[in-house]
Amino acid sequence: MPDTGYLLAAVATAVAVTWSLRALPFAVLAPLRSSPLLAYLGAAMPVGVMVILAVYTLRDLDPGVPDRAVPAALALAFTVAAHLWRRDAVLSILGGTAVHVALCSTVFAP
């Protein structure tokens, strides 16, 4: 069994490393808060994330299979409409997902 000093040093090292790794992002980002690049990314990224999600979702979609294509098209239309209406990425993404799941689970269920 290791002695008490060794165990305390190991725990202190683990605490110091964990605390440093958790505090480091905040220390690095603090000077960037007033950066125009960060402001631009904050405004542009929600739409960018939605585009990436839409492309990822629709990449394997076969338009010849209506049971798969119609719910995806309706959910996509709902997502775009919700985003144009409210300009809220979270509402648009969650609403489009809910519409797709509801349609696939009820109307277009196998």
N, C-alpha and C positions, 0 to 999 in steps of 0.2 A: 504494500500500500504506500503510495507517495506521501511525503510529509505535507503538513498543512501549508507551509510556505509555497511549495510548488503548486498546490491546488489553487491557492489564492492568486498566485501569479498567472496561472492559466485562465482563471475566471476573469481577472482584471484585463488581460490581453484580449479575451473574447469580447468583453464589454467595450473596450476602447475601439476595437475594429468595427464592431456592430454600430456603435454610436457614430463613428466617423463616416461610415458608408451611408448611413441614413441622413446625416447632416450635410454631406458634401453637395448633393444636388441643390439644396437650398442656398448654400453659400455661393455656388457657381452661378445660379440663376438670378440672384439678387441684383447684380449690376446690369443684367440683360432686360430687366423689367421695362426700362424706358427705351429699348431698342426699337427702331421702326421695322426691322425685319421680323422681330417677334410679334409685333402688332399685326403685320401683314399675315404671318402664318396663323395667328389666332383667328383672323377673319376668313382666310381661304381654306384652312384645313377641314372644317366640317363638311364643306361641299366636296372636297377632294376625297375624304373618307367615304362619303356616300357614293361617289363615282366608282371608287375601287370596290366597294361592296356590291354595287349593281353589276359591274363587269364580272366579278367573281361568281355571283349568283347566276347570271345569264350565260356564262361561257359554254356550258354543256347543254343548254336548252335546245331541244329539237322542236322547231315550229310545226312539224308534221304530227306531233302527238298532242292533241288538244287538251287532254286531261292534265298535262304538265304545263303547256304553254299558256293557256287561258288564265289560270290562277296567278302565274308569274306576271303576265301582262297587266292584269287588273291590279295586282299589288304594286307594280311599278308605277302605274298611272296614279294610284292613290298616294304613293310616296311623293311623287313629283307635285301633285296637287296640294298635299298637306304642306310641303316645304314652300311652295309659292305662296300659300295662304298665310302661314304663320312664321316662316323663316326660322324654324326651330328644328335643328338637326335631330335631336333626341326624339321629339314627337314624330317626325317624319319616319325615322328608322324604325322605331317601335310600332308605330301605326301600320306601316307597310308590312312589317313582319307579322303583326297580328292579323291583318287582312289575308295574307298568304296562308298562314296556318289555318285560319278559319275556313277559307275556301277549300284547301286541300283536305281538311278533316270532315267537311260536311258535303258541300255541293259536288266536289270532284273526287270524293273518296272512292277507292276501288271497291 
